[in-house]
Amino acid sequence: MKKLYKLPLLLSPQPEGGYTVTCPILPEFLTEGESMEDIIVNVQDALEATLEIYEEFKMPLPECLTQSPDDEPISFEYLLAE
Protein backbone atom coordinates (compact mmCIF):
# COMPACT_ATOMS: atom_id res chain seq x y z
CA MET A 1 0.00 0.00 0.00
CA LYS A 2 1.16 3.54 -0.74
CA LYS A 3 2.33 5.81 2.05
CA LEU A 4 -0.09 8.44 3.28
CA TYR A 5 1.03 12.02 3.81
CA LYS A 6 -0.93 14.53 5.87
CA LEU A 7 0.13 17.82 4.39
CA PRO A 8 -0.94 21.20 5.80
CA LEU A 9 -1.14 23.68 2.94
CA LEU A 10 -1.31 27.46 2.77
CA LEU A 11 -3.01 28.92 -0.30
CA SER A 12 -2.02 32.54 -0.83
CA PRO A 13 -4.09 34.46 -3.40
CA GLN A 14 -1.99 36.27 -6.00
CA PRO A 15 -2.89 39.72 -7.40
CA GLU A 16 -2.75 38.43 -10.97
CA GLY A 17 -5.04 35.50 -10.08
CA GLY A 18 -4.52 32.00 -8.84
CA TYR A 19 -2.72 30.89 -5.72
CA THR A 20 0.76 30.17 -4.46
CA VAL A 21 0.77 26.99 -2.37
CA THR A 22 3.29 26.33 0.41
CA CYS A 23 3.56 23.90 3.30
CA PRO A 24 4.62 25.19 6.74
CA ILE A 25 6.32 21.91 7.72
CA LEU A 26 8.19 21.46 4.40
CA PRO A 27 9.99 24.71 3.50
CA GLU A 28 11.10 23.20 0.17
CA PHE A 29 7.49 22.66 -0.94
CA LEU A 30 6.22 25.28 -3.40
CA THR A 31 3.66 25.17 -6.19
CA GLU A 32 0.85 27.25 -7.67
CA GLY A 33 -2.43 26.91 -9.46
CA GLU A 34 -5.07 28.97 -11.21
CA SER A 35 -7.95 26.87 -9.83
CA MET A 36 -8.58 24.33 -7.09
CA GLU A 37 -8.42 21.59 -9.72
CA ASP A 38 -4.96 22.80 -10.80
CA ILE A 39 -3.83 22.98 -7.19
CA ILE A 40 -4.79 19.37 -6.46
CA VAL A 41 -2.75 18.10 -9.42
CA ASN A 42 0.18 20.43 -8.72
CA VAL A 43 0.32 19.52 -5.02
CA GLN A 44 0.90 15.87 -5.94
CA ASP A 45 3.76 16.86 -8.27
CA ALA A 46 5.27 19.25 -5.73
CA LEU A 47 5.13 16.63 -2.98
CA GLU A 48 6.91 14.08 -5.19
CA ALA A 49 9.63 16.63 -5.99
CA THR A 50 10.00 17.58 -2.32
CA LEU A 51 10.26 13.92 -1.27
CA GLU A 52 13.01 13.45 -3.87
CA ILE A 53 14.94 16.38 -2.35
CA TYR A 54 14.65 14.87 1.14
CA GLU A 55 15.77 11.47 -0.15
CA GLU A 56 18.67 12.87 -2.19
CA PHE A 57 20.05 14.86 0.75
CA LYS A 58 19.19 12.10 3.27
CA MET A 59 17.08 14.51 5.32
CA PRO A 60 14.47 13.05 7.68
CA LEU A 61 10.86 13.91 7.01
CA PRO A 62 8.88 15.52 9.83
CA GLU A 63 7.17 12.74 11.81
CA CYS A 64 3.80 14.48 11.64
CA LEU A 65 3.88 14.27 7.83
CA THR A 66 3.37 10.53 7.45
CA GLN A 67 0.56 8.33 8.64
CA SER A 68 0.40 4.56 8.54
CA PRO A 69 -2.42 3.36 6.27
CA ASP A 70 -3.17 0.72 8.92
CA ASP A 71 -3.92 3.32 11.60
CA GLU A 72 -7.55 3.83 12.52
CA PRO A 73 -9.08 6.29 11.85
CA ILE A 74 -7.39 8.22 9.08
CA SER A 75 -8.36 11.86 9.26
CA PHE A 76 -7.89 14.53 6.65
CA GLU A 77 -9.28 17.86 5.54
CA TYR A 78 -10.46 18.54 2.04
CA LEU A 79 -11.26 21.88 0.50
CA LEU A 80 -14.35 22.08 -1.70
CA ALA A 81 -15.05 25.06 -3.91
CA GLU A 82 -18.47 25.84 -5.34
C-alpha positions in Angstrom: 0.0 0.0 0.0 1.2 3.5 -0.7 2.3 5.8 2.0 -0.1 8.4 3.3 1.0 12.0 3.8 -0.9 14.5 5.9 0.1 17.8 4.4 -0.9 21.2 5.8 -1.1 23.7 2.9 -1.3 27.5 2.8 -3.0 28.9 -0.3 -2.0 32.5 -0.8 -4.1 34.5 -3.4 -2.0 36.3 -6.0 -2.9 39.7 -7.4 -2.8 38.4 -11.0 -5.0 35.5 -10.1 -4.5 32.0 -8.8 -2.7 30.9 -5.7 0.8 30.2 -4.5 0.8 27.0 -2.4 3.3 26.3 0.4 3.6 23.9 3.3 4.6 25.2 6.7 6.3 21.9 7.7 8.2 21.5 4.4 10.0 24.7 3.5 11.1 23.2 0.2 7.5 22.7 -0.9 6.2 25.3 -3.4 3.7 25.2 -6.2 0.9 27.2 -7.7 -2.4 26.9 -9.5 -5.1 29.0 -11.2 -8.0 26.9 -9.8 -8.6 24.3 -7.1 -8.4 21.6 -9.7 -5.0 22.8 -10.8 -3.8 23.0 -7.2 -4.8 19.4 -6.5 -2.7 18.1 -9.4 0.2 20.4 -8.7 0.3 19.5 -5.0 0.9 15.9 -5.9 3.8 16.9 -8.3 5.3 19.3 -5.7 5.1 16.6 -3.0 6.9 14.1 -5.2 9.6 16.6 -6.0 10.0 17.6 -2.3 10.3 13.9 -1.3 13.0 13.4 -3.9 14.9 16.4 -2.3 14.7 14.9 1.1 15.8 11.5 -0.2 18.7 12.9 -2.2 20.1 14.9 0.8 19.2 12.1 3.3 17.1 14.5 5.3 14.5 13.1 7.7 10.9 13.9 7.0 8.9 15.5 9.8 7.2 12.7 11.8 3.8 14.5 11.6 3.9 14.3 7.8 3.4 10.5 7.4 0.6 8.3 8.6 0.4 4.6 8.5 -2.4 3.4 6.3 -3.2 0.7 8.9 -3.9 3.3 11.6 -7.6 3.8 12.5 -9.1 6.3 11.8 -7.4 8.2 9.1 -8.4 11.9 9.3 -7.9 14.5 6.6 -9.3 17.9 5.5 -10.5 18.5 2.0 -11.3 21.9 0.5 -14.4 22.1 -1.7 -15.1 25.1 -3.9 -18.5 25.8 -5.3 
